[in-house]
Amino acid sequence: MEVIARFAPSPTGRLHVGNVRTALINWLYVRERGGKFILRIDDTDLERSTNDYEQGIKDDLSWLGLNWDETFNQSHRFPMYEEAADKLRADGLLYACYETSEELDRQRKLQRVQGKPPVYNRAGLSLTDEEKAAFEKEGRKPHWRFKLSGKTVTWRDMVRGEQSVDTSSLSDPVLIRGDGSFLYTLPSVVDDIEAKITHVIRGEDHVTNSGAQIEIFQALSDHLPTFAHTPLLVGKDGKGLSKRLGSLSMEELREQGFEPLAICSLLGKIGTSDPIEARPSMEVLAEEFGFDKIGRAPARFDEEELLLINGRLLHDMPYEAVKEHLESLNVGGGEDFWNVIRSNITKVVDSAAWSTTLYSPMPGVIDDEDREFCAAAANALPDDITDGTWSDWTNTLKVDHARKGKTLYMPLRKALTGRERGPEMGPILKLLGAEKAKARLCGEVA
C-alpha cells in the first residue's frame, strides 16, 4: 500500500514552528516510506484566506525543502462537499438547527448550573416542518449538525496507542454554518477519502475531533485512514507558543538568518528519543524518523538550541553551499576565508563582521604595556606568510621576550583582529598577509 499523507494549512497567515513541525513529520514519514505528500490548502474561509498567504506558505515549504507531490485548494471543491452533505441528509445524519449563538450560550450555562455536561440537546431533531418554516420566516438560516451515534469510537493511534472517544459526551458537530459555508470537519473528511489519504498525522489537540470524524468517514465511505496525534509544541519554559508565533514564523526566522536544515533538524528531533543535533540532509532526517521515537510529553522548542544547531551546521558546510549567500552580503575572501571563519559564526550573516575585520582598514587594539612587544613582533614577522609561519614566529617571540600563554598570544590576536576571540590565528595571519599584519602590529590603520 502506498503511504499518502497531507499537510493542510489555512492561508490566513504565515507558517510558524508549530505547524511546520506537523508538516515536517508528515513529510518525513512519507519520504521514509517512498509515498506521496499532498499539500491541501484549506481555504474554505473565503473572507480570511488570501492568495498572498497561500503563496507565502508554498514559499516557506519550498525554502525548508518540504516539497510536495500534489496540491489542491478546498475552495475549488465545494460541489463535492455539497454532494457529501446531501448524502448525510438523505441518511438522516445531517439535521437543521436554528438556535442563535446567544441561545446556545444560555443552554450551555443552564446545563452547567444543573451539573450537566454542556452538550447540545438535539432540539433540532424534533423540529416540525411548521416550526422550521416559522424560524425561516423570522429570517433565521439553519446551521447543520452531524448526528453522532452516542457510541464509543476506538482506534489505534500511531503515537498514543489505543484511543477511545465516547461520542455521547460530545455535541453533534456543526458541519455547515448558517451562511452556508463549510467548517473544517466535513471538507477534510471528503478530501481525505477522495485523495485516498492513508495516514492523518496532526497535533494531539485533534484527538477528540477524530472521534467525530471517524463516524463521518464511516457514514460516507469504507475508507478510514490511520491516525497519529503528536504532542504539541511548547516553549523551553513549558508554556504554549501562541503569544510568540509571530516571532517564530518561517518568514521571521529566515530574515534572522537561520538555515532551513537547522530548523528541520531541531523540529524533527525535539520530543523524540534521538539526540538533538544538526543532521547533514533532509534525506538523513527521513531515514532516522520513526513514530516509535516520539514521546508523549510536549516537545520543547528552544531558540537558543536552534542557534547552536545552526552554528554546528555551518561549521561543516562547504563553501559552495553558502557562496551565493556570501556574495549577497558582499562578503569577499572566497573559500579560504569561509573555511577559516565558519567555525566561529552561528549565522552566515555573521561572516560580514569577520570580512570587515580581515579586509577593511582598521587599527589593531594594543594595550599600552604591549606596544613595545607588538612592534618587536612586527619586525620579527617574515614577509612570506606560510602555513607554518604562526607557529615558528610565536616560538621565536616566546624565547626572545620571555612570554608565554595568554601574555604571548592575546596581544597578537588583539593587534591583528581587534578581538579577544576568534578562529585559529595561523590561518588568520595568512589571510591578512605580512604587510597588513605588520601595520596593525605597529598600531597603524591597515
N, C-alpha and C positions, 0 to 999 in steps of 0.2 A: 504494500500500500504506500502510495506517495504521500509524504507528510506535507500538509498545506496549512500554513498559519498566516495570520494577518495582524497588521497594526492599523488601528482605526482612530486617528486623531481628528478632532474638530478644528476647522480653520477659523478659530475665533481668537487666536493668539499664537505666539511663537513656542517652539518646543523648549521644555526645560528638563532638568536632570531626571525628574520623576517619570515623565512619560517616555523619555529617551531610554531609560532603563528597561521599561516594558518593551519598547521596540527592539532593543538590543537582545533581550532574552529570546523573543520570538525569532529574530534573525539568526542568532547563534544556534538555536535548536534546529531550525530548518536547514541551515548550511551544513551543520554537522551530519544531518541525515540525507543530504542531497535532495531536499524537497523544494517547495515553492513558497516564496514570501510575497504576500499581497499587501499593497498599500491601499486601504479603503479610506476615502475622505468622507467623514461623517458630517455632511453639510446640510442636514435637513432643517436646521435653524437658519432659514434664509436671511433673516434680519441681521444676525450677528456674524455670519460667515462671509469672508471676503476672499477675492482672488489673490490679493497680496499675501494674506496669511497662508493660503494654500501653497503659493509658490515658495514662501519662506520655509514652510515645513519640508517641502521637497528639497530645497537648497540645503537645509540643515542635515537632512538624512544623507544626501549625497556627500556633503563635506565629511560626515562621520564615517562614510564607507558602507552605509547600510543600504545597499542597492536592492531594488525590488524587481520582481518578475512580472508583475501585473498591477495595474491601478485602476480604480473607478470611483466615481462620485455617487453618493446616495441620492443627490438631488436629480440625477438623471434616471432614477429607477422608481419614481412614485407609482406608476401603473402596477408594478409588481407588488408593492406594498398594499395597494388598494385591492388587488386580487386576493391577497392573503387575508386581508380584513374581511372581505366578502365571504370567504370560506369559513372563517371563525364565526361570523354572524349566522351563517346558514346552519352551522353545527351547534348553535346555542351557546357559544363560548365567548362571544363579544357582545356586551349589552350596553345600552344607552343609559347615562346618568345625567341628572340636571342640576345637582346641587352647586351652589356658588362656593367659592373658596371660603367665604365667611361662614356659610352654613356647615361646611365640612370642619372648619376650625372649632365651631361651637360643639359639634358632635364629638370631636376628639377630647375636648375639655371636659365634657359631661362624662364620657367614658372613664377618664382618669379619676374624676371625683368619685365615681361609683366603684373604683378599684378594678376596672376592666381594661384590657389592652386596647389602645387606640386603633382598632381595626375597622375598616369601612363596613357598615351594617348591611350592605347589599340592597338598600332600598330601591335601587334602580331596577332590580329584577322583578319586583312586584308591581311596577307601574302599569296601569292600563293604557290603552290607546287614547282614551279621552284625557287622562292625566298628562300624557306626553304632549297631546295637542294643546292643552292649556298652557303648559310650560313654553311651547313654541310660540303661542300667541303672545306671551309675555316678552318674547324676544330672546328667550334662553336658547342656547345651542348646546346639544348634548356633547359630553365627553364620553369616550368609550373605554370600558374596563374589560379585562380578560378574566373569565371566571376560573379561579383556581379550584383544584379538586378537593382541597382540605386534607389531602393525604400527606404522608412524609415522603419527600423526594430524596433519594440517596444516589451518590456517585463516588467513584474512586478518583480522588484528586491526586495529580502527579506530585504535588508538593505537600499537601496537608493530609493525605491518606484518605481513609473513609470519612465521607461527609454526609450530613443529612440536614434537611430543612423541612420543618413542619409548616406546610402551606396554610394550615388553619390559623396560624399565628400571624399571617400576613394579610394586608389589604389587597384585594384584587387590583393588580396594577393598571394604571391608565395607559393605554396604548396610543390613543388619538385624542388630542386636545379639542376643546370646544370650537376652535377656529379651523379645525380640520387637519392641522399639522400633526405629524407623527413624532412621538417621543422616541428615544433611543432603542427601546426594547424590541419592538416588532421589526423595524428595518434591519436591525442587527441579526436577528434570527433568520429572516428571509435571505439576507445576503450570505450568511454562513451556510445555509442549505444550498443556495444556488452556486456558490463558489466551491462547494464541497470541502469546507474547512474541516480539517481533521483534529486540530488542536486549538482550543481557545485559551490563550495564555495572557493573564492580566493580573491586576493587583487584588489583594485579599479583601478589599472593600467591596468587591463584586460577589462575594460568596453567597450572600442572601439572594441577590438578583438571579444567581444561577439556578436557584430552586424554582423560581417562577419561569425563567427562560427555558429550562428543560421541559416543563409542561407545554410551553408554546411550541418547542421543537416537535414534541410528540404529537401535538394537535395538527401540525402542518405536514409532517414528513416522517419517514423512517430513519432519517439521518440524524445522528447525535454525536457531536464532537467529544473528544476527551478534554477535560478541564484541568487547568493548572493555575492556582491562585498564589502569587508570590507575596511575601511580606512587603509592607510599604517602606518607602524611603524616609528616613528622618535625618536631622542634623546630628553632629557629633555629640550634642547635649541630650540627644534622645527626643527632642521636640520636633513637631512637624515642620515642614519646609514651606508651608503655604504662604507665609508672610514674606518670604525671601525669594520666591520663584522668579521674580523679575531679574534679580541679580544672578540667577543661576540658569538663565536661558542660554541656549546654544549661541545665539547672536552675541550675548554679552561675553560669554567665555571665549568665543572666537576673537572678539575685539581685545580681550585681555591677553591674548597670545598663547592660549592653551592649544596643544596638539590634539587633534581628534582621536588618535590612538591612545593618548593618555587618558582621555575622558572614558573611552570604551574599556580600557584596561581596568580603571577603577570601578566603573559601574558593573562590569562583568564579573568582578571578584568580590566586592563587598557583599556581606551576607552569605558567603559560601565558605566551604571548608578549605578552599585553596588560599595560598598566601597572596596578599595584596601587593602586586608588583607590576611593573611595566612589562607588557608582552610584545614580542617583535613584530606581530602582524595580526590582522583580524582572523586569518586562517588558523593561527595557533589558538586564539581565543575560542574559536568554534570547536577545534579538536578537543580542547580541555573541558568543554561545557558538559554539564550533566545535572538533571533535576535532583538527583540524589545528593548533590553537594550543597543545595540550597537549604539553609536552616530556617527555623520558624520565627526567630527573633527579627525585629525590624533591622533593615540594612542602614548602617550609619554612613552618611556622606560627609566627608571632612575636606574642606577646600585646601587645608594645609597638606593633607595627604595627596591631593590632586597635584599640588605644586611639586611635591617631592617626586611623584611618578613622572611628571612632565620633565623634570630635570634629568632623571635617570634615563629617560627615553632619548633625550638629546645627547647624553654622554656617549651613546653608542651610534648615533645617527650619522650616516655618511654624508659627505659634502653635497653630493648630487641631490639628495633628498631635501636640502634646505637652500640650494643655490638660488632659486628664483625668489624665495623669501628674503634672503640676504640682499639680493640685488634691489628688491622693492624698498628695502630700508637704506639703500645707498651705502651698504657695508662692503668695503673692499678687503683685499688681502687674500682672497681665494681660498683654496683648500688647505694650505699650510696654516693660515690664520684660524680657520674653523677648527682644525684638529687640535690646535693649541688651546683655544678658549672654551670649547664646548663642554668640558668637564667642570667649568666654573660658572655656568649660567643655568637658570631654571626655565627661561623662555628665550626663544630666538631673538626677540626684540632686545634682550639684554646684551646681545653681541654688539649693538651700536655703541654702547658705552666703552667696550673694550677696543672697538675700532678707533674711537676718539683718543683713547689712552695711547694707542700704539702709533697712530698715523697723523694725528693732528699736532700742531706745535703747542708745546706746553713745557713749563719748567718742572724739574724734579722737586720733590719735597725733601729738603735736607735740614735736619736739626743743626743748631749752631755747633754742638760738640762733635758733629760728624763731618763738618765741611772739609777739614784737612784730610781726613781719611778718604772721602769721596773723590777729592781732587787727585790724591795719590792713586786711587783706583782707576781713574780716567787715564792717567799716564801709563799705568801698567796694562791697560787693555790693548790687545793686539788689533791691528787694522783688519785682519781677516778673521771673521767670526765663523766657527765651525760648530758641529755638534758637541765637541768636547771642550770648547772654549770656557764655558761657565765653570766647569769643574777644575780645569787647570788654573784658571785665573783666580778663583776664590782660594785654592790651596796655596797659591803664592802669597795672596793678601793675608791669609791666616798666619803664615810664618813671618812675613815682613812686619806685620802690625800687631802681632800677638792678640788677635781677636778670634773668637770662635762662637758658634751657635748664633743666638739672636743678635748679639752685638756685631757680628760679621755680616750676616745675611739681610737683616732688616733695613739698615741704612741703604744698602744697594737696591733692595726692592723698592723702597720709598722714592729714592732718587730717580730710578728708571721708570716707574709706573705711577707714582703718586699715591700708591695704595699699600696697605699693610698685608693684604691677602690677594691671592690670585693663582694663576697657573704656575707650573714649574718655570723657574727663571731661565734655565738653559734655552728652551725654545723661544721664550720671550726675548732674550738677548739677541738671538739670531734674527728674529723678525725685526727688531729695532735697527740692527746694523751698528757698526762701530761708530760712525760719525754722530748719529743721533744720541747713542748711549753716552759717548764721551761728553757731548754738550750738556746733557741733562745732569751728569755726574758733577759737572762744574757749575751747576746752577743756572745754566743758560736755557732760553726757550728753544726747544727743538722738537 
